[in-house]
Amino acid sequence: MKKYTELEVWIETRRLINEVSQLTKNFPKEETYGITSQIRRSSISVPSNVAEGCGRQSSKENNERQQLITTNL
């Protein structure tokens, strides 16, 4: 099995984090702790879930994690 850092989905979601960060820089300052923070945290959760899922031992756990990742996207 590949390391999570070699998975295409992990690589692409890391790029997504950078894009989200750039886009949200232009959001109103009063939204810094509101929607801006929520959008940034949600983009970070996707590759985090991929990494965590790769550390799972059983296929049932992996399937559940894949469902969560799909939901986050």
C-alpha positions in Angstrom: 0.0 0.0 0.0 1.2 3.5 -0.8 2.0 6.1 1.8 -0.7 8.7 2.1 1.7 11.4 0.8 2.0 9.5 -2.5 -1.8 9.3 -3.1 -3.1 11.6 -5.8 -6.1 12.7 -3.6 -3.8 13.8 -0.8 -1.6 15.7 -3.2 -4.5 17.5 -4.9 -6.2 18.4 -1.6 -2.9 19.9 -0.4 -3.1 22.1 -3.5 -6.7 22.9 -2.6 -5.6 24.2 0.8 -3.3 26.6 -0.8 -6.0 27.8 -3.2 -8.5 28.2 -0.4 -6.0 30.2 1.6 -5.3 32.6 -1.3 -9.0 33.0 -2.0 -10.1 33.6 1.6 -7.4 36.3 2.1 -9.7 38.6 0.2 -12.7 37.9 2.5 -13.9 40.8 4.8 -11.9 41.1 8.0 -15.0 40.7 10.1 -15.4 37.2 8.7 -11.9 36.1 9.9 -13.3 34.0 12.7 -16.5 33.1 11.0 -16.9 31.7 7.5 -13.3 32.3 6.6 -12.1 30.1 9.4 -14.7 27.4 8.7 -13.8 27.2 5.0 -10.1 26.9 5.8 -10.6 24.3 8.5 -12.8 22.2 6.2 -10.2 22.2 3.4 -7.6 21.0 5.9 -9.8 18.2 7.1 -9.8 16.4 3.8 -6.1 15.5 3.6 -6.1 15.0 7.3 -8.8 12.3 7.0 -6.9 10.7 4.1 -3.7 10.5 6.3 -5.7 9.1 9.2 -7.5 6.6 7.0 -4.1 5.3 5.7 -3.1 4.5 9.3 -6.2 2.3 9.8 -5.8 -1.4 10.0 -9.1 -2.9 8.9 -10.9 -2.5 5.6 -14.1 -1.6 7.4 -12.4 1.3 9.1 -10.9 2.4 5.7 -14.3 2.2 4.1 -15.8 4.4 6.8 -13.0 6.9 6.5 -13.5 7.0 2.7 -17.2 7.8 3.2 -16.2 10.7 5.5 -13.7 12.0 3.0 -16.3 11.9 0.2 -18.7 13.7 2.4 -16.2 16.5 3.1 -15.5 17.1 -0.5 
